[in-house]
């Protein structure tokens, strides 16, 4: 099985079936939610690109 990864501030996914949301731990005290989207085919697109803020 081949997996590809996309990173963005906001991602939209389209599919026929989604899994139950699961809480996962990110770096430090941050938390995130993980879901799996299934479909024939399942699609994902970037809605808002990742931006780096300069201080």
Secondary structure, DSSP 8 states (H G I E B T S, - for coil): --------SEEEEE-SEE---EEEE-STT-EEEE--EE-TT-EEEEEE-------
